[in-house]
């Protein structure tokens, strides 16, 4: 089935782009405190930038005029730009994912100029890829609903890529329509959808960790894994074994630094994908506090996404601790200024990310009365606040602790420069329940987390108090 008329794709992209740009500016206004609602893509619920640089409120009447305020307007524009980077910029990494791994060939399949069976939409959804329903034209959406669009055909996946509808993935097509490369964006791992159209298909939820995404399985589809075997100095089978152990919602950012694919207990060394929201006011990023948000953005864009940019971190020049990074000179990635496709975008990306608020839990998802009692426990008897200080629910300053201080092993901490664990912000915990809690999901639920701290710190909480504390955590 043809999913669009001749020339319709480019026109739809233009219309969609205009809609996105308008929404980006509105979200920018939200982030500087102009509106009460956060992170909405619905222009009827937000305001707008009017004549003379006036930012006004939308439906609901909450708004303030900032005519001529360069700081506010600049902030709004930065967030608009940053969201575009977060959602759509590959930083030139198609040279790696397509040019070296040839992953696009596996996606297309032999019937569409690639290799193997190809990746159908059903297969893509099964490995956790998401589809942006707002990028899907009405006729295609209707076809998906009534079954006339074949979700078992890799050609349909290519059609969705042409529409820029696959969250976090960009396809690069030839003039004749063939898929000739592909790249990834920040949104691949750190966005999901609300499933409002169908499971895996809906409106984007930026900053939410995609705990369905099986990154290892996706990479394993690549016809050529030699970039990994060469860098790690292992054979193809070993790389596939490591990738296969990750499972949904996990990624090992340190693998290409230290080469440790497994923990001493034999479990995967990959950690759960973290949230990218709720980081405003938080001193350090990642479970083990590698650096600021913008440091980690540069790290990931250059060393994980394999984009084309400049990166410097002399801590990686340590052959004992980071042998892979040292051998491949990841501690000092040099580019000509004209070739750098990352550095100039880090500022806007940083500002957008800091504007992503932790999402509130769904109404009725916790017991409000119990949560109120739990809040008192959190701030008093349980003393959770001493590390998880509201409203960031991390520690102002240097939020780092040794493994001994929190009663766990130090494996993951030892893989970082500071060899400590960061106090993780607690906002939006409901979005991180899948896969468990802590960096490696060792605690199946919040009750297990509370039980751990009650035992380790000898808090003496009763069963009812533990239950109340869990309800409060669910309310954050």
C-alpha positions in Angstrom: 0.0 0.0 0.0 1.2 3.5 -0.8 1.3 5.5 2.5 1.3 8.9 0.9 0.9 10.7 -2.4 3.8 11.9 -4.5 5.5 14.9 -2.8 3.3 14.7 0.3 6.2 13.6 2.6 8.2 16.8 2.2 5.1 19.0 2.5 4.1 17.1 5.7 7.5 17.6 7.1 7.2 21.4 6.5 3.9 21.6 8.2 5.1 19.4 11.1 8.2 21.5 11.4 6.2 24.7 11.7 4.0 23.1 14.4 7.0 21.9 16.3 8.7 25.3 16.2 5.6 27.0 17.5 5.3 24.5 20.3 9.0 24.8 21.1 8.7 28.5 21.7 5.7 27.9 23.9 7.6 25.3 26.0 10.4 27.8 26.3 8.0 30.2 28.0 6.9 27.4 30.3 10.5 26.8 31.4 11.1 30.3 32.5 8.1 30.2 34.8 5.6 32.0 32.6 3.1 29.2 32.8 2.0 26.8 35.4 1.6 23.8 33.1 4.9 22.1 32.0 6.1 20.3 28.9 2.8 20.5 27.0 2.8 20.1 23.2 -0.8 21.3 23.1 -0.8 24.9 21.9 -4.3 25.4 23.4 -2.9 24.9 26.9 0.0 27.3 26.6 0.8 30.8 25.6 2.6 32.5 22.7 5.3 35.0 21.9 3.4 37.9 20.5 4.3 41.2 18.7 7.3 43.1 20.3 8.5 40.0 22.1 5.5 39.8 24.4 4.9 36.4 26.0 1.3 35.9 27.0 -0.6 33.1 28.7 -3.0 30.7 26.9 -6.2 29.1 28.1 -6.4 29.2 31.8 -5.4 32.9 32.0 -1.9 32.3 33.6 0.6 34.5 31.8 2.8 37.5 32.1 4.1 40.0 29.5 7.8 40.2 29.0 8.0 42.7 26.2 11.6 43.5 25.3 13.1 41.2 28.0 16.0 39.7 26.1 16.8 37.1 28.8 13.3 35.6 28.8 13.1 35.6 25.0 16.6 34.2 24.7 15.8 31.4 27.2 12.6 30.6 25.3 14.5 30.4 22.0 17.2 28.2 23.6 14.7 25.8 24.8 13.0 25.7 21.4 16.4 25.0 19.8 17.3 22.5 22.5 14.2 20.4 22.1 14.8 20.2 18.4 18.4 19.0 19.1 17.1 16.5 21.7 14.5 15.1 19.4 16.0 15.3 15.9 19.8 16.0 15.9 22.1 13.0 15.1 25.3 15.1 15.5 26.5 13.3 12.4 26.4 9.9 14.0 25.0 8.4 10.9 28.6 8.0 9.8 28.9 5.4 12.6 25.4 3.7 12.8 24.9 3.6 9.1 28.4 4.1 7.6 30.3 1.6 9.9 27.7 -0.7 11.5 25.5 -0.7 8.4 22.5 -1.0 10.7 20.2 0.6 8.1 20.8 -2.4 5.9 19.4 -4.7 8.5 16.4 -2.4 9.0 15.6 -2.2 5.3 15.9 -5.9 4.7 16.9 -7.6 1.4 13.5 -6.8 -0.2 14.3 -3.1 0.2 17.9 -3.1 -0.8 19.4 -4.2 2.5 20.2 -7.5 4.1 18.3 -10.2 5.9 14.5 -10.2 6.7 14.4 -6.5 7.7 12.7 -4.8 10.7 8.9 -4.6 10.5 7.0 -2.1 12.7 5.9 -5.0 14.9 9.5 -6.1 15.4 10.6 -2.5 16.1 7.9 -2.0 18.7 8.8 -5.4 20.2 12.4 -4.2 20.9 11.0 -1.0 22.4 11.2 1.5 19.6 8.4 4.1 19.8 6.3 5.9 17.2 5.4 9.6 17.4 1.6 9.6 16.6 1.7 13.3 15.9 4.1 12.7 13.0 1.8 10.1 11.4 -0.6 11.5 8.8 -4.3 10.9 9.4 -4.7 8.5 6.5 -1.7 6.4 7.7 -3.1 6.4 11.2 -6.5 5.2 9.9 -4.7 2.4 7.9 -2.9 1.3 11.1 -6.2 1.1 12.9 -8.1 -0.7 10.2 -5.3 -3.1 9.3 -4.7 -1.8 5.7 -1.2 -0.6 6.7 0.9 -3.8 7.0 2.8 -3.7 10.3 4.6 -6.9 9.4 6.3 -5.3 6.4 9.8 -3.6 6.7 8.7 -1.3 3.9 6.2 0.2 6.4 9.1 0.9 8.8 10.9 2.8 6.0 7.7 4.8 5.4 7.6 5.7 9.1 11.2 6.7 9.0 10.5 9.0 6.0 7.8 10.7 8.1 10.3 11.2 10.9 7.9 9.3 13.1 10.3 6.8 14.8 11.3 8.4 18.1 15.1 8.9 18.3 15.9 7.4 14.9 16.5 9.3 11.6 16.6 7.6 8.2 18.7 9.1 5.4 17.2 8.3 2.0 18.6 8.5 -1.5 16.9 10.4 -4.3 15.3 7.2 -5.4 13.8 6.5 -2.0 16.2 3.8 -0.7 17.5 3.9 2.9 21.2 4.7 2.6 22.0 5.5 6.2 20.6 6.1 9.7 21.4 7.9 12.9 20.1 8.2 16.4 19.2 11.1 18.8 19.1 11.7 22.5 15.4 10.9 22.4 16.0 7.2 21.5 16.8 6.3 25.1 15.4 9.3 27.0 11.9 9.6 25.5 8.9 7.4 25.3 5.3 7.9 24.3 2.0 7.9 26.1 0.5 5.0 24.2 -2.5 7.1 23.4 -2.9 5.7 19.9 -1.7 2.1 20.6 1.0 0.4 22.6 4.2 2.0 21.6 2.5 4.7 19.6 1.5 8.1 21.0 2.6 11.5 22.0 6.2 12.0 22.9 7.2 12.1 26.6 10.6 13.8 26.6 12.9 13.0 29.4 11.2 9.7 30.4 13.5 6.7 30.3 12.5 4.2 27.7 12.5 1.1 29.8 11.2 -1.0 26.9 14.1 -0.2 24.7 16.4 -3.2 24.0 19.5 -1.3 22.9 21.6 -4.4 22.9 19.2 -6.3 20.7 19.0 -3.4 18.2 22.8 -3.0 17.9 23.1 -6.8 17.5 21.1 -6.5 14.2 24.0 -4.7 12.6 25.7 -6.6 9.8 29.1 -5.3 10.9 30.1 -5.1 14.6 33.8 -4.7 13.8 33.9 -1.1 15.3 33.1 -2.8 18.7 35.3 -5.8 18.3 38.3 -3.6 17.2 37.8 -1.1 20.0 37.3 -3.8 22.7 39.8 -6.2 21.2 37.4 -9.2 21.5 35.7 -11.4 18.9 32.2 -11.0 17.4 30.7 -13.7 19.6 31.9 -11.9 22.8 30.3 -8.6 21.7 27.0 -10.3 20.9 27.1 -12.1 24.3 27.5 -8.8 26.1 24.9 -7.0 24.1 22.4 -9.9 24.5 22.7 -9.7 28.3 21.6 -6.1 28.5 17.8 -6.7 28.0 15.1 -4.0 27.9 15.7 -0.6 29.4 19.5 -1.1 30.0 22.6 0.4 28.5 26.3 0.2 29.5 27.9 3.6 28.9 31.1 2.4 30.5 31.6 -0.6 28.3 33.6 1.3 25.7 35.6 2.9 28.5 36.7 -0.1 30.7 35.6 -3.1 28.6 33.8 -4.7 31.6 30.7 -6.5 30.1 29.7 -8.3 33.3 29.8 -7.9 37.0 31.8 -10.3 39.2 28.5 -12.1 40.0 28.0 -12.8 36.3 25.1 -10.3 35.8 25.3 -7.7 33.0 27.2 -4.6 33.8 24.6 -2.5 32.0 22.6 -0.1 34.1 19.0 1.1 33.8 18.3 4.0 31.4 17.9 7.0 33.7 15.4 9.8 33.6 16.5 13.0 31.8 13.9 15.2 33.6 14.0 16.8 37.0 17.7 17.8 36.8 17.4 21.5 37.3 19.4 22.4 40.4 21.0 19.0 40.5 24.8 19.2 40.7 25.9 16.1 38.9 24.5 13.7 36.2 24.4 9.9 36.0 24.2 7.3 38.7 27.8 7.7 39.6 28.2 11.5 39.0 30.5 11.7 36.1 29.9 15.4 35.7 27.3 18.1 35.0 24.4 17.6 32.7 26.2 19.3 29.9 29.4 17.3 30.5 27.5 14.1 30.1 25.7 15.4 27.0 29.1 16.0 25.4 30.3 12.5 26.6 27.3 10.7 25.2 27.1 12.7 21.9 30.8 12.0 21.2 31.6 8.6 22.8 28.2 6.7 22.9 26.2 8.1 20.0 29.5 8.5 18.1 28.7 11.9 16.7 31.2 14.2 15.2 32.5 16.7 17.8 35.1 17.7 20.3 35.5 16.1 23.7 38.1 16.3 26.4 38.2 14.5 29.8 41.7 13.7 31.0 40.3 11.4 33.6 39.8 8.8 30.8 43.5 8.8 30.1 44.0 6.0 32.6 45.1 2.7 31.1 44.4 0.8 34.3 41.0 2.1 35.0 39.8 2.9 31.5 41.9 0.8 29.1 39.5 1.0 26.2 39.1 4.7 26.4 42.9 5.3 26.8 43.7 3.0 23.8 41.2 4.7 21.6 42.1 8.2 22.8 38.6 9.0 23.9 40.0 11.3 26.5 40.8 13.8 23.8 38.6 13.7 20.7 39.9 16.3 18.4 38.0 17.9 15.4 38.5 20.8 13.2 36.2 23.6 14.3 34.4 23.5 11.0 33.7 19.8 11.4 32.3 20.0 15.0 28.6 19.2 14.9 28.1 18.9 18.7 29.7 21.6 20.7 27.7 24.5 19.4 24.5 22.7 20.3 25.3 21.7 23.9 24.1 25.0 25.4 20.6 24.9 24.0 20.4 21.1 24.7 21.4 21.8 28.3 18.8 24.5 28.9 16.0 22.3 27.3 16.9 19.4 29.5 16.9 21.5 32.6 13.4 22.7 31.6 12.0 19.2 31.7 10.1 18.9 35.0 9.6 15.6 36.7 6.0 14.4 35.7 3.4 14.3 38.4 1.9 10.9 39.2 -1.5 10.0 37.9 -4.5 10.8 40.1 -5.4 7.9 42.2 -2.1 6.2 41.9 -1.3 6.7 45.6 -3.1 7.1 48.9 -3.0 10.8 49.7 -3.6 10.4 53.4 -0.9 7.8 53.7 1.4 10.0 51.6 1.0 12.9 54.0 2.0 10.7 56.9 4.9 9.4 54.8 6.1 12.9 54.1 6.4 13.5 57.8 8.4 10.3 58.1 10.6 11.3 55.1 11.5 14.6 56.7 11.8 13.4 60.3 12.1 9.9 61.6 13.4 8.2 58.5 15.7 11.3 57.7 15.5 10.7 54.0 15.6 14.4 53.5 19.2 14.6 54.7 20.3 13.2 51.3 17.1 13.7 49.2 16.6 17.4 50.0 13.4 18.8 48.6 12.6 20.2 46.0 15.3 18.6 43.9 15.4 15.5 46.1 19.1 15.3 45.7 21.8 17.2 47.7 22.8 20.7 46.9 26.5 20.8 46.0 28.4 17.6 45.7 25.8 14.8 46.1 28.2 11.8 46.2 28.5 8.9 48.6 30.6 5.8 48.9 29.0 2.4 48.5 29.7 1.8 52.2 27.7 4.8 53.1 24.5 3.5 51.4 25.0 -0.2 52.1 25.6 -1.6 48.6 28.5 -3.0 46.6 30.9 -0.6 44.8 31.1 -2.3 41.3 29.4 0.5 39.4 30.9 3.2 41.5 34.4 1.9 40.8 33.7 2.3 37.0 33.5 6.1 37.5 36.2 8.7 38.1 34.9 9.6 41.6 34.2 6.0 42.6 31.0 7.1 44.4 27.3 7.0 43.8 25.2 10.1 43.3 22.1 10.8 45.3 19.5 10.3 42.6 16.6 12.8 42.3 13.3 11.2 43.3 10.8 13.2 41.2 8.7 11.1 38.8 9.5 7.8 40.4 6.4 6.3 38.8 8.1 6.6 35.4 11.0 4.5 36.6 9.2 1.6 38.2 9.7 -0.8 35.2 13.0 -2.7 35.7 13.3 -1.9 39.4 15.1 0.8 41.4 18.7 1.8 41.8 21.2 1.9 39.0 20.9 -1.8 38.3 17.3 -2.5 39.3 18.4 -4.5 42.4 15.3 -3.4 44.3 12.1 -4.7 42.6 9.9 -2.0 44.0 9.8 1.0 46.4 8.9 -1.3 49.3 12.2 -3.1 48.8 14.1 0.3 48.8 12.5 1.4 52.0 13.2 -2.0 53.6 16.9 -1.7 52.6 17.3 1.6 54.3 15.3 0.7 57.3 17.6 -2.3 57.9 20.9 -0.6 56.9 20.3 2.6 59.0 18.4 0.8 61.7 15.5 3.2 61.5 13.1 1.0 63.4 10.2 1.8 61.1 7.0 -0.2 61.7 5.2 -2.0 58.9 2.6 0.8 58.7 5.3 3.5 58.6 7.1 1.7 55.8 3.8 1.6 53.8 3.2 5.3 54.4 6.7 6.1 53.2 6.2 4.2 50.0 3.0 6.1 49.4 4.9 9.4 49.7 7.5 8.2 47.3 4.8 7.3 44.9 3.4 10.8 45.2 6.7 12.6 44.1 
